[in-house]
Amino acid sequence: MAVAATISQRKRIKRKAPRGFLRRVFKRQKPHLRLEATCDLLVHLNCLLFIRRLAEEARTDACKTKCGIIKDQHVLAAAKVMLKKSRG
Amino acid sequence: MADSDISDNEPTTRTLLRRVLDTEAPRTPRRRQSTRAGVQRTPLGTPFSMRLRSQTKTTAGRQPHRARSIGRLAHIQTRGQLKEQTPRTLLENILLTAPESSMVMPESAVKPVPAPQVVQFSRRESSPGSLELQLPELNAPTTLAPGRLTSGRRKKRLRLSEFQQGMDQGLPLSQGPVTEPPGNTGASSLSSSLNLTFATPLLPQSVQRPGLARRPPTRRAVDVGIFLQDLQDTSVATALPGDRTPVATLPTDTVLEDTQPFSQPLIGRSPSVHHSLPYPSLSAERTVSRRTRSSGPGLQNNSPGKPAQLLAGKAEEVDALAMGFPNTSSSTSGEDGVEPLLGGVGEEVEERMEESMSLSEVKEAAGAQASARAEEPEAHTEVAEAEGSWGAIEEKEPEGSSRDKDTEARPELASSTPEFPRARQLEFLEPAPPTSTAVGLFRQQFIPAPSLSSEPLEPLSARLPTRVQTARPRLRQDSYKMGLSHYAKLFSFYAKMPMEKKALEMVEKCLDKYFQRLCDDLDVFAAHAGRKTVRLEDLELLMRRQGLVTDRVSLHVLVEQHLPLEYRQLLIPCAFSGNTVFPAQ
């Protein structure tokens, strides 16, 4: 109804979620499990939030070392912290 | 008419009948009734007329004025006629009557109206004698009838009036047949008269409703020709697998045969193929078009200059039906080498290749070489045959560049062939038999059994998978890497700082680990809930445990903040008009 009407207005989504990619990855990892219809969107949301936090962390690390460029060691350190946080 | 007034004010049917009998003896009971009706023109007791009035009202609707004007006479007549009347006659009269009906009708006209009604019914009863009584009265309505016919054909408003009008119309027409030999049943003559009246009203109906009018049939002839033309073009250009039949001349025979899943043995097919051979032009066209098509995807691999050569070579081959592989091999590319074989095999094959080409275009464009090779070992009979032929060509041709072309051509064809259903393969086999000797050899190979032809192909197919295997894992990694790089780009956006490439690679590694963890967690949550399907609740629990969703910040808030509108609408149930909620819960 209204959903279709609104979607037709804007056909090109700017930040598209790679739904196929996510589904494929999940299927490869857990072939015995099934993913619901809109769950991959939430997985995408989860990834976005994770990357956002990772980027923030990396940026903070780079700023701490007063580096103008984010280097892999910053990323690595940030990743360690983040993976610990998002252990679930 | 005998006006025998009834002494009593309440004339009953019985009394009326008795009166009629007294007056006129040699009459049929029906006639008697009609005559009685005619006799009863004289006003009878009020109750009788009132009864008639009510009856007429029920039948005709509103026409009190009319009833009164007509008088009991009409009522009586109608009543008497109503007895004999059937719904059919009523409807006929209604249809006949002109729509126009004036409330004010001269009594002179009104009075004769019932008379025609009486006449009509009496005629139905095949009683011309009764008509005689009312002949003098018909003269008046006759003048009215044509007027009714010619008057507008608007919808009737008052049933009774139309009914009477219809009677008027019917009566004058029926007069002729009445005078004719009385052998004709009243109904038949009446029907004939009715038919006459029907003629005129029907025409305006069709005019009023153009949808009912039939369309001109001339369109058909033209369409067929154009249709065939289009079909030919489509079969040449973008023929779908199911559009085999359209190809007109040569293709028709072969194509039709192709469409049959369980076609006759090749022997039976050979004549058709032979028959198809004398149409090299068409095949050449098709082959040329196919070459263009195949060259299109092949352009990625081959040089653009080849298609022209291929086309030329193909046309020559087709015309000559020369199965000489050396000839073809000497030609430009392996595709040419493949071409003669295909041409030898039959135009059907070519057609199929065309279609397959069209289908496999996208596939080839996507770098289907590897995938095609992967599909080759699927042991399709067609593939086997094609591969066998190609393999023969390959052996003769020098390897290297030609081999590449062969592989390209082969995968193209092979990939195309597997796409077709098994029936196609069977069709391919059966109508395959080529005419030339060399082709005949192949045909012999093909005809007996696909297995035989597949045997020589096995070594060839065995060769192909080795190449495929090397290419396949690359694709998988690529797609996975592509997905990860998609998120890595987002990382660089969120960081708002320049990044090194190594840092991006590190991000991708982290993402990989993150995905693995995510899947494990979801698995655990779903198993904990006793489910095998991961649901939204699992995701929400995961985010809660990660600390993203708190008592303050709900999942919906996060969705609204970070996802585009389209996804938001899919995830968050919203109420719409009509008491509906999307998405449905």
Interface residues (C-beta under 8 A of the other chain):
Chain A: M1 A2 V3 T6 I7 R10 I13 K14 R15 K16 A17 P18 F21 L22 R24 V25 F26 Q29 K30 H32 L33 R34 L35 E36 T38 C39 L41 L42 V43 H44 L45 N46 C47 L48 L49 F50 I51 R52 L54 A55 E56 A58 R59 A62 G68 I69 I70 K71 D72 H74 V75 L76 A79 M82 L83 K85 S86 R87 G88
Chain B: S479 Y480 M482 G483 H486 Y487 L490 F491 S492 F493 Y494 A495 K496 M497 P498 M499 E500 K502 A503 E505 M506 V507 C510 L511 K513 Y514 F515 Q516 R517 L518 C519 D520 D521 L522 D523 A526 K532 T533 V534 R535 L536 D538 L539 E540 L542 M543 R545 Q546 G547 L548 L555 L558 V559 H562 L563 P564 L565 E566 Y567 Q569 L570 L571 F576 S577 G578 T580 F582 P583
